[in-house]
Each structure stands twice: as structure tokens, then as C-alpha cells.
């Protein structure tokens, strides 16, 4: 079975490509596929954060780095390890903690892809004379009217376009995504065919790469004084009536029902967080539904075309369905998003990503919804 058509990527002579290697299934398959297609492959692995489960007894190098090095040696390719633990802590981890402290739910993978993974991949590619870069993301790209767009991966369960909306277009123009047209099972079968049975049987990590267990425990470890500063805030209902006490805004998210530590005689959900007052608004599940919301910090591949699109849809979280919508630019620079069908638990800090069919055309960050009531007409 031919998994990667060289003609899709190569135009004349042999090309050099820098592959982001994690030692796992997807990046290993990418290395093999690109070699099969005639590329000169180089590999790099980033060390961003150390977790105890990543180490074998007596070893001071994480297992995933050892696995990437072993694969590179087996394939005869040069391999680099880039240690960015300090800057990762100062940037992505600090952002993660600050967002929760401010009553927002962060999306660290989106931040990391822009500020670390693809930036460092590009730097390594440039330093080693690589025209192309490649990763194991399940996405594709398309050039249309002079712009490079991300397309969703053919495997809907693995599509990762949502997390890549902040990656600069100039970087995407040099990226190869060999897995975008494949199903995960096909990738496993390919590795088995190539004699990499152990790699093909590896499991997958779906959690935030630097958090082991509950994110609340991580916050407590990174910010030892946080709990003492925020403990004892008030739960209130939608009228402002005090219902009880909570453990601090950073330890809750919009839409949460379990673990509230309060009995009201009926199911209660977190509707809104106010970090400034350290209050949490509780209400019924129906109150989480809305057909309009604010987004900020947005970027579009082609701004004029974005506002003219007739078949626009939006995702407000990873693996959520795309909901048909319209967007309106407000005077303060934010966008007002109006959805055809109601969406639930619109969460400040998360990404709202816009598509036309399977083409990603823009991305944004869900803003505070304070003042959304004046647009009540959009609920009709």
C-alpha cells in the first residue's frame, strides 16, 4: 500500500525535511513514510517537561527521548534533542496557571504549538538546511487563492486542526503532514508492515503533556500559596443570592457539575466564574445554553474572505461538532458569534475555531461573556 505519494511533495531533487519526533506511533510512521518517498530525513525531539512516569529506573533521560534516538539510529538519520524546559515553564506553564487564576480555562496545546513546537521545529529546520518540516498531526493543507489553509484530517477521531489555528501561515507553507489522509489503524498497519511491531502497539496520551492527574493538584504544586489566597469564595445563584462557599475560582470550570461540594437538592452547574470577586454562579443545565457569544484575539487566514463566508461553522472545544454560525465584528475589536443551534458551556479561555467545510479559516479565544445580555435578540 502506498501511503505517501512523493509527487505530492517533491518537485525535482531530493529534499531535506526536519521531523518532530516523540518516539511514538505517529512521528515514527512519518519518518518511515518520508524516507520511502525519497526525502533526506532529520529528526528532533523537544524536552519540555519531565514527569516521573517517563523515566526508567536509574535513567536520567526520559523514555520517549530514548525511543526517538533508537528509531533515528535504526533508520540512519541524524537526531537532535532540544531542551526547552526552563522557557516552557516560564511561558506555557505560567500561562496555564495564570489563566486558571483569572477564572479562564486555558488551552495549553494551542499556545504550545505556536510558541514552542512549530517555532522550534522551524528553527531547527533552518539551522540544518531543511526546506521542509513534518509532524505526525492528523491534518492536511491546501493552497487556495494564494493562501495556505489547514484541512481537517480524514480520521475524524484524530483530527487535530483545532489545536493548530495559531500556527503561522508562513510555517504551514513548509509543513508536510503525511498522516492527514489516513486512519489511525492504517498507520498502525503500516508500522507493522515495516517491521516496527512494538511501536505499532504503543498506547496514546490524550492528556495535557505536563500535567499528571488532576490539574488542580498541578496548580497547587506550581502555586503553593494559591489555595490559601482563594479559598472561601461564595457560590451565588443568577440573582446574586449566596448559596455557600467554594475552594477558589481557579479550581472550577464552566459547565462543571461534579465536585462542587454543595447540596442544593437539584443538579447544579457552574455557569460563570468571577475571579475578581472570587464568586461562582451556579444554575441549571439549561442556563448553559446560548446562541451567541464573544470571542477575542482572533486571526483569519484571509480576513476579507472570512467575513464574507456564507457557510461558516464554529467549534468551541476539541471534538465538538461544528455548528453553523455568523460573525460580526464589534467596535472594540471582538467578534460576536451567532450560532444556528444553541451551544452549551461556552468557556472563556478556550478556543473557538472556524471552518468552511473541512477548511480551517480562522481561530479565536472565547472572551468574557460580560455584557452578552444586550445581544439577547440573537437568542430569538
Secondary structure, DSSP 8 states (H G I E B T S, - for coil): -----GGGT--SS--EEEEE--SSHHHHHHHHHHHHTT-EEEEEEEE----GGG--TT-SS-HHHHHHHHHHHHHT--EEEEE-HHHHIIIIIHHHHHHHHTT----HHHHHIIIIIHHHHHHHHHHTT-SEEE---SEEEEEETTEEEEEE-SSTTT--GGGGTTS-HHHHTTEE-TTTTS-HHHHHHHHHHTT-HHHHT-----S-TT--S-HHHHHHHH-TTHHHHHTTEEEE-TT--EEEEES-GGG--TT--TT-----SS--EEEEEETTTTEEEEE-GGGGEEEEEEEEEEEESSHHHHHH-SSEEEESSTT---EEEEEEE-TTS-EEEEEEEEEE---TTSEEEEEETTEEEEEEEE---TTGGGGGGGG-
